Amino acid sequence: MCMVPWEHSIEVVTAELERVLRKGARAVFLPYTMDPPIWHPHWDPMWQLISDASAVASMHLRFGVTRPPGPALPPDFKASWLSTAGTVAGYFCAIPPLTELIYTGLFERFPDLKFVHAEVDWGWVPFWAEIMDQVVRQHGYWADWPMQRKPSEYLGRNVFVTGLDDVEGFRQACLGNPIVARAAMFSIDYPHEITLFGKTQKILDELSEGLDANVKHAILAGTAMRLYNLPDSPDA
């Protein structure tokens, strides 16, 4: 996975993108905020190159956001309280950019493009999918979207998310939610402080109890293998 110089001209971006794709890059890392915004057609040459190479566009939490300085804290307040509140909010940060990409027709212009938002878990995905579809039902008479599908149908087709020990997300998978089954990918976040490394198998045994074998394989390996064109065996 490679970064591209998104603060430069689109010509510089595409030249670097062509270079790393020729060298075998399978994914391109992008920031949470870009100028113009990530949904803007300005970036279409970038999306075209990524799509044509069967590579994956990827975003991680709120990387790239310039955050304003925090407020002055009252006596006896700790900065860690607000910091960890922000950690909770981070798990929902994928909703604005992914909704904007879907609603502005990116995946109509590039139907083969795959976009991954990493480390946001997926327990919220079923509710988000239903709200997106509901807004289309309620506002379709005037909004004139470029989408040719229901918003939820892009999940697991063009849009994917990764997560760790997502208790609610695995519960949704065990309940048979089809969107979770096709859009979620498991990770261990090594070597960060919340990594599951060292106890991954134990945690997975607990989270995936009762999970359909095909769905389990998709979430733990199969979907990632398909997206990133990974071989089925180490000898392939």
SEMITOR-341675 format. One record per atom (N, C-alpha, C, CB): residue in one letter; x, y, z. Coordinates in steps of 0.05 Angstrom, whole numbers, plus 5000, padded with zeros to 4 digits. Glycine has a CB too. Example, Ala and Ser with C-alpha at 12.3 -4.5 7.8 and 13.67 -1.06 7.14 Angstrom:
residues 2
a526448865156 a524649105156 a526449345156 a522649115181 s525749555142 s527349795143 s525850015157 s528249885114 
***
This chain:
residues 236
m501749765000 m500050005000 m501850255000 m498150005024 c501250434982 c502950674978 c501350924982 c504250664951 m502551134992 m501451394992 m501951534965 m502551565015 v500251714958 v500751884935 v500752174944 v498651834912 p502152354929 p502452634938 p499952804932 p504852764924 w497852764948 w495252884943 w495253184946 w493252764961 e497253304958 e497353594960 e498553724936 e498953674985 h499353564916 h500453674891 h498353664869 h502953514883 s499153744845 s497253744823 s496453454816 s498553884798 i494253434802 i493253174794 i495253034775 i490453194780 e496753194760 e498753074742 e500952944758 e499953284724 v501853064780 v503852954798 v502752704811 v504853154819 v500252724820 v498952494834 v498852254815 v496152564843 t497952294791 t497652064772 t500351954764 t496052154748 a502352134761 a505052034753 a506151854775 a506952264748 e505851934800 e506851764822 e505151514824 e506851924848 l502651534820 l500851304822 l501651104800 l497951384819 e502151194776 e502951014755 e505550874762 e503251164728 r507351024775 r509950904782 r509650674802 r511851124794 v508050724824 v507850524844 v506150284835 v506650644870 l504250334818 l502650114807 l504349934789 l500150224792 r506150054774 r507949894757 r509749714775 r509650074739 k510349814799 k512049664817 k510549454833 k513549844836 g507949434829 g506349224841 g504649314865 g508149014850 a504349574870 a502649654892 a499749554888 a502549964894 r498649454910 r495949334909 r493849514921 r495849074922 a494749734935 a492949914948 a494150194949 a492149814976 v492450394950 v493250674951 v491950804976 v492450824926 f493650924992 f492751045017 f492151335013 f494851005040 l489751425022 l488851695019 l488051815045 l486551704999 p488152085048 p487352215073 p484352245075 p488752475076 y483552315099 y480652355105 y479652605091 y480252375135 t481352805089 t480553055075 t482453105053 t480453295095 m481353185030 m482953255006 m481853514995 m482953024985 d483453654979 d482553904967 d483153894937 d484054144981 p481053884921 p478253884927 p477453634943 p476553894900 p474953624952 p474053384968 p474353124953 p471153424976 i474552914967 i475152654955 i473052564935 i475352444977 w470552664937 w468452594918 w468552754892 w465752624931 h470252954891 h470253144868 h471353014843 h471853394875 p470153064819 p471152944794 p474053014788 p469353034771 h475153224802 h477953284798 h479753034801 h478853494819 w478852854819 w480552614824 w479952384806 w480052534853 d478152414786 d477452194769 d479752064755 d475452284748 p481852204746 p484152074734 p485551884754 p486152274724 m485551954779 m486651784800 m484951524803 m486951924827 w482351564805 w480551334808 w480851154784 w477651424811 q481151264760 q481351104736 q483750924737 q481451284711 l486051034745 l488450874747 l488250654768 l490851054754 i487150714791 i486750514812 i484950294802 i485650644837 s482750374790 s480850174780 s481950004758 s478250314770 d483350124739 d484449974717 d486549774726 d485650164696 a487949834748 a490049654758 a488949444777 a492149814773 s486249454782 s485049274801 s486349304829 s485248974792 a487149544835 a488249614861 a485949704879 a490449824859 v486549774903 v484549854923 v485150124934 v484349644946 a483150304936 a483450554949 a482850514979 a481650774937 s484350644996 s484050595025 s484350845041 s486150385034 m482750855062 m482851085081 m482850965109 m480351275077 h484051115128 h484351005155 h483351215175 h487250925161 l481351145190 l480251325211 l480151615201 l481951305236 r481251795216 r481152075207 r483852185200 r479952255229 f485552005189 f488252095181 f488052315161 f489851855170 g489552535165 g489552755147 g487952995156 g488552665121 v486452965178 v484853185189 v486553365206 v482453075205 t486353625201 t487653825219 t485653885241 t488454075203 r486353805265 r484453835287 r485054095302 r484653605306 p483054255309 p483454505323 p484454435351 p480854665325 p485754635364 p486754585391 p484354535410 p488354825402 g484854365429 g482754295448 g481954525467 g483554055464 p479754505480 p478854725498 p480554725523 p475854695504 a480454955536 a481754965563 a480054795582 a481955265573 l481354625597 l479954435614 l479354555641 l481554175617 p476954515651 p476354595679 p478154445699 p473354555685 p478254555723 p479854405743 p478754125747 p479754555770 d480553945751 d479953655757 d479053505732 d477853645778 f478953635708 f478353495683 f481053395672 f476853685663 k480953165660 k483353045647 k482953045617 k483852765658 a485153105603 a485053095574 a484352825563 a487753185562 s485052615578 s484552345569 s481552285566 s485752145589 w479852435581 w476952385579 w476052455551 w475452555601 l476852695542 l476052785515 l477452625493 l476553085512 s479952555498 s481452395479 s480052125473 s484352355488 t479351995495 t478051735491 t475151765481 t478051575517 a473851985487 a471252035474 a471552065444 a469952295486 g473752185436 g474452205408 g474951945395 g476752395403 t476151765411 t476651495401 t474051355394 t478251325421 v472051385411 v469351265406 v468251385380 v467451325430 a468351655378 a467251785354 a468651695328 a467452085356 g471251625331 g472751535308 g471651295294 g475551485315 y470351115309 y469250875297 y466950935278 y468350685319 f465851185280 f463651255262 f464551455241 f461451375279 c467151515239 c468051715221 c467951635192 c470951795227 a467451385186 a467251295158 a464651385145 a467650995156 i462651445161 i460051495150 i459951725131 i458051535173 p461051965139 p460852185120 p462252145093 p462052435132 p464852065093 p466152035067 p465051815050 p469151985070 l464351585062 l463251365046 l460551435035 l463151115063 t458851565051 t456251635041 t456451835018 t454551765063 e458352025020 e458752224999 e459752084974 e460752435008 l461551894976 l462551754952 l460251604938 l464751564959 i458551484954 i456251334942 i454251524930 i454951164964 y453451724945 y451251904935 y452152084912 y450352074958 t454652134909 t455552304887 t456352144862 t457952474895 g455951874863 g456151714839 g458951624832 g455051864817 l460751624851 l463451524844 l463451244833 l465251534868 f461751074844 f461850794836 f460050734812 f460950614859 e458750944802 e457550934776 e459551004754 e455051114774 r461251204760 r463351284741 r465451064740 r464551544749 f465950934762 f468050724764 f466950474777 f470650824779 p465350324763 p463950104775 p465649884786 p462049984755 d468149864778 d469949664788 d471749754810 d471749554765 l471550004818 l473250124839 l472450004866 l472950424840 k474549924882 k474149824909 k475350024929 k475549544912 f473750094949 f474550294969 f474250174997 f472850554966 v476450175012 v476450065039 v476850285060 v478749845042 h475150295080 h475650475103 h476450295126 h473050635110 a478950335135 a480150145154 a479750225183 a483050125148 e479550015200 e479650035229 e477350195240 e482250165237 v474950165229 v472550295240 v470450095249 v471350475218 d471149835250 d469249625257 d466749635239 d468349655287 w464849465244 w462549455225 w459849415239 w463049245205 g459749425265 g457249395279 g455149605271 g457649395308 w456049835262 w454350055254 w453350035225 w455750325258 v454549855210 v454049845181 v451149785174 v455849645169 p449849595187 p447049535180 p445249785184 p445949305196 f445549925206 f443950165210 f444450375189 f444450275239 w447050425183 w447850615163 w446650545136 w450850635161 a446850295129 a445750205103 a442750255101 a446349905099 e441350195122 e438450235122 e437750535121 e437150115147 i439250705135 i438750995134 i439251095106 i440451135155 m441451015093 m441951105066 m439651025047 m444650975055 d438750785049 d436550695032 d433950855039 d436050395034 q433550905064 q431151045073 q431151325062 q430951045103 v433451465063 v433551735052 v432951735022 v436351855057 v433851535008 v433151514980 v430151484976 v434651284967 r428951314992 r426051274990 r424551534996 r425051055008 q425451685015 q424051925024 q424652175007 q424751985053 h426952184995 h427752434982 h428252394952 h430252544994 g427652154942 g428152094914 g426652264894 g427551814909 y424452384902 y422852544884 y424252804876 y420152604896 w426252894890 w427553144884 w430553134882 w426753354904 a431852934894 a434852944897 a436252884871 a435652754918 d435152714854 d436352654827 d439152554829 d436152904810 w439652354846 w442252234849 w443252094823 w442252034872 p445852064820 p446951914797 p446951614802 p449652014791 m446251524826 m446351244833 m444351084816 m445851194863 q445250844807 q443450664793 q442650424810 q444750564768 r443650424835 r443050204853 r442150324880 r445550024858 k440950164897 k440550254924 k443250294937 k438850044940 p443550504954 p446150544967 p447250294981 p445850764988 s445550144994 s446549915008 s447749704990 s444249785024 e447049714964 e448149514946 e451049564938 e446449504921 y452049804944 y454849854939 y456649734961 y455350154936 l455449664984 l456949555006 l457649265000 l455449585033 g460149205001 g460948934993 g461348894964 g458948735003 r460649094948 r461149094919 r463449284913 r458549174904 n463149534924 n465249734920 n466349834946 n464049964905 v464849824968 v465649934994 v465949725015 v463550145003 f468149735030 f468849535050 f469949675075 f470849325039 v469749545097 v470849655122 v472349435136 v468549765140 t474249515153 t475749315169 t475349385199 t478749315162 g475649175216 g475249215244 g476749005260 g472349215252 l476649025286 l478048835303 l476048675319 l479948995322 d476248695345 d474448535362 d471748675365 d475748485390 d470348685343 d467748825342 d465548635351 d467248935313 v464748655376 v462848465387 v460148495372 v462448515417 e459148735369 e456648775355 e456848695326 e455649065358 g459048765314 g459348685286 g459348385281 g461948795275 f460648235298 f460547945295 f457847845302 f462647815313 r456447975321 r453647885327 r451847925302 r452548055351 q452248145288 q450648185264 q451347975243 q451248475253 a453847905241 a454647695222 a453347425230 a457747665221 c453347365256 c452247115265 c449147105261 c452847065295 l447947345261 l445047365256 l444447345226 l443947615267 g446447335210 g446047295181 g445647545166 g443647125177 n446647775176 n446348025161 n448048005135 n447148265178 p446848025112 p448347975087 p450248195081 p446347945064 i449648445089 i451548665083 i454048635099 i450248935090 v453848565124 v456248515140 v457848285128 v455448445170 a456448075120 a457847845109 a459547905085 a455847625102 r458748105069 r460248155044 r462048405046 r458348195022 a461648575067 a463148825068 a465248835090 a461249055072 a465248655109 a466948665132 a469548505129 a465548575157 m471748615139 m474348465139 m475648495166 m476148575116 f476648285176 f477848275203 f480848355202 f477547995215 s481748485223 s484648555225 s485448535254 s485148845214 i488048535259 i489048515286 i490548775295 i490948285289 d490948965277 d492149225284 d494849205297 d490249385302 y496449015289 y499148995299 y500849225288 y500448725292 p502449355304 p503249305332 p502049505352 p506249295335 h499849625346 h498749835363 h497749725390 h496449985349 e497149905408 e496449825436 e493949655437 e496250065454 i492149685417 i489649525418 i489849275401 i487349695409 t492249205392 t492648975375 t491548715389 t495548935368 l490548545372 l489648285382 l491848075380 l487248185366 f494148155370 f496447975366 f497147835392 f498848115355 g497447575391 g498147415414 g495747265426 g499347585435 k493347375421 k490947245431 k488747235410 k489947385456 t489647265385 t487647285363 t485847045361 t489147325336 q486946805362 q485346565358 q483246535381 q487146315357 k484046595405 k482146575427 k479846775423 k483546635454 i480447015416 i478347225412 i476547145389 i479647495407 l477747045367 l476146965344 l474346735351 l477946895321 d475246545366 d473546325374 d471046415389 d475146125392 e471446625406 e469246725421 e467346895403 e470246905444 l468447055386 l466847235370 l465347085348 l468547455357 s466546875337 s465346745314 s463746495321 s467546675294 e463246445347 e461746215354 e458946215341 e461446195385 g458346005327 g455745985313 g455746125286 g453646105330 l457946235277 l458046375252 l458146185229 l460346575251 d456646235208 d456746065184 d459546045174 d454846175162 a460445805166 a463145755158 a464045925134 a463645465152 n462245965115 n462946125091 n463246415098 n460846085069 v461446515115 v461646795124 v464146835141 v459046875140 k464746645158 k467146665174 k469646685156 k467446425193 h469746515136 h472046525118 h472246795103 h471946295098 a469946895095 a469847155080 a470947375098 a467047215071 i469947395123 i470747615140 i473747585149 i468947615165 l474647345154 l477347305165 l479447295143 l477447055181 a478647225118 a480747195098 a479747245070 a481946925100 g477547115063 g476647095035 g476247365021 g474246945033 t474947555034 t474447805021 t477047965016 t472547975038 a478847965036 a481348095032 a483047965010 a482948085059 m482947705009 m484447564987 m483447644960 m484147254991 r480747674958 r479547754932 r480248044926 r476547714933 l479948224945 l480448504940 l483248564932 l479648674964 y485148444947 y487948504943 y489448304925 y489348514970 n487848134912 n488947944892 n491147774905 n490048094868 l490547674928 l492447504942 l492147214934 l492147524973 p494247064931 p494046784923 p492646614944 p496846664917 d491446394934 d490046204952 d492046044969 d488246024937 s494446014960 s496445864976 s499146004974 s496645564965 p500845954993 p503446094993 p505146004970 p504846045019 d504545784957 d506145694935 d505245794908 d506245384934 a502845934908 a501746024883 a503346264872 a498846104886 
***
